[in-house]
Amino acid sequence: MKAIGLDGFSKGWVAVTIDGDQRTMSFQADIADALAHPFDRTGIDIPIGMTDDGTRDCDLLARDKLRPHASRVFTGARRWLWQEFADPDKANMDALRRSQTRVSRQLWHLGKKIMEVDAFVRAHRARDIREVHPELVFLRLNSGKPLPRKKSEEGDALRRKLLKRAGFREIDRWLTEVRIGTGAKRDDVLDACAVALAACAPHGSVPEGAPPLDAHDLPMQIWF
């Protein structure tokens, strides 16, 4: 089993590969480069499958699991936001006109990567590419107990501890000498590792069973 976990950052993607006992990390400019070589399953921390109004059951179920930290799941991704608008204020004006919720600034800035993944997945339907939320993975690794904020010292330390326990013995080196100069942040690397674990051996999903499909027949389901 060769599994890849991807987490986006400002200059591209952190790609963590689990191939048998080997675990490696690289930094790729785009999704095509990250997935240029054969793999069995890939997990990506980005929405796959979208509705016209931005409401997805998988997001609501993930938020329920993560309470009291429900806000760690961004909601509201809609293709038309980025297909029709280059300005978030104009996009939000149109969302209100359509009686829909506004898009947050955090989600808006993920738009380029959301659309990049959307195009790639639709063009490569035979490949096993799944949406994964790293916070759900960390929650599972932490026996269902909520974790501190990932950018806090305590939250960073706990996530590193959990990843080491899961086999990432090189994580401290990856976070220092390997990451420096790439533009990737510490939490980007930690999240990519968690996503890779779910890609390698998924323990569950929300919703369970056959997922609902969007207008382009993409599954709306988050794995962990």
N, C-alpha and C positions, 0 to 999 in steps of 0.2 A: 504493500500500500504506500503510494506516494501522495501525500497531502500537502496542500499549500494554504497558508493563512495570509490574507492581505488586509492591511490597514493603511488608509490614505494619510498623506501629510502634504505640506505646502508644495514640495517639488516632485511628488510622485507617490510611490507606494513602498511600504515596508513589506517584504515578502519573506515569510518564514516557512521553510520546507521541512517536513518530517518524512523521511524515507527509511523505513525500518528503524534501526538504532541511530541513524544519522540525523542531526538537526542543524540546519544552516540558515543564515539570514543574508538577504541582499536588499539593495535599494534600486527600484526600477522607475523609469520615467513615466511609463504608461501601462495600462492593463495588458495590452498586447505583448509588450516585452516581458511582463511579469509571468504571463501564461504561455510563453512561446514554446516551452518544452513540455513533453507529455506528462500528464498527472492523472491520478485516479479520481481525486475530489479536491475542490477548492472551496474555501469559505471566505467571504468578503464582508467586512463591516461597512455595509452600505445598503440602502434599500434596493431590493429586487422585486419588481412587480409593484405597480402603483395604480391607485384609483383616480378618477377625475376630481374628486373633492378632497383627496388627501387622507381619507379615513381608512385605516386597515385594522382588522381584528387582531392581527399578530402584534401590532404596536400596543394596542390596549391590553392584551394579555401579558406582554412583556413588561409593561409598566406596572401591572398588578403584581407580578412576581418580584419586581425590584422595590416595591414600597418598603420604607418611606422615601426611596430615592427614585420615584417614578420619572422625574425630569431627565434622568440619564438616557431615556429613549426619546429621540427627536421624532416628532410626528409632522405629517402634512406635506410629504413629497408628492408633487404633481408634475407630470411631464410638461403641461402647457405653461407652467411658470417660467421655465427656462427656454422653451421653444418660442414663446411669443414675446418675452420681455428680457431686457438687459438691465433694467433698473428695478430694485426690490420695492421701492415705493409705488411705482406704477403697477407692478405685479400685485401688490397688496390692495391697491385701489380696485383692481379688477376682481380680486378674490372677494372683496366686500360686495361688489356689484353682483357677484354670483351667489351671494349669501353663504360664502365659505369662510373658514378661518384664515387669518393672516399667516404668512410664513415668517418664522423667526429669522433673525440675522444669521445665527449659527447654521441653520439649515440652508438658507439662501447661498451661503458661501460654499456649501458642499455640492451645489448644483452641477458644476462642471464634472465632478467625479461621478455623481449620480447618473448623469446622462452618458458619460463615457462607459460606465458599467452596463447601463441599459442597452446601449447599442451593441456592446460586445456579447452580452448574454443572448440577445435576440438573434445575433448572427452565428452563434455557436450553441445551438439548442441541444446538440447531442452530448455536450460536455456536462459533467456533474459540477455545477457551480451553485453554491447555496449562500443565502444570507445568514450571517452569524452575528450575534451581539456579544461582544467580549464581556460585558458586565454580567450577563446571564451565565457565561462560562465561569467567571470568577466566583459568582454566587454559588454555583454548584461545587466548585473546588473548595469553597469555604463552608461546606456542609449546610448551605442554605442560610447562613448568617449574613446580614447586610455588611458591606465593607465600607470603610471610611472613604472619603473623596480621593480619587486616584492621584490628584496632583499634590495631596498633602504628604508629609513625610511618613506618617503612619500608614496611609493607604498605599504608597509606593512600596514600602518595606513589606507589607503583607502580601501584595501581589507578587513581588519577587520571591518571597518564601513559598507561596503556593505553586509558582511556576517551577522552582527548583525541585519541589516535591514531585512535580509531574514530569521531571526528566530534563528540564532546561538548566543543565549545570553551568553553561557558559553565559548565563543571562547577565551577570555583573560585567563581564568583559564586553558583551555586546552593547551594554548601556554606556560604556566609556570609550574605549579605543576604537571600536567598530563604528559607533554611531557618530562620533565627533566629525563635524564638517559636512554632514549630509543634509542638515536642515530638519531631520526627524527629531521629535521630542521623545523623552523617556517613555511617556505613556503610549506613544505610537508603537514603539517596540514591544512593550508589555501587551498591548492589545493584539498585535499581530500574532504573538505567541499563543495567546488564549484562543484566537480564531483558528489557528493551525490545529490546536488540540481538538476542537469541535469538528474540524474537517476530517481529521484522522479517525476519530472515534466518537461520533455524535451520540449524546446520551438522551436527547429528546428534542422536541420542537414545540413552538406555539404558532398556530394550533397543532394539536396532534392529528395523525392520520392524513388523509388526502387534503391538501390545502385548497383554498379558493384561488381561482385564476383571475388575472386582470384581463383587460381588453385585448392584450397581445399574447394571451395564454401563458404568462409567466406566473409562477407560484408566489403567493404572498404568505410566506412562512419563515419564521426565524428559528435557527437551530442553536443548540448550546451543548 
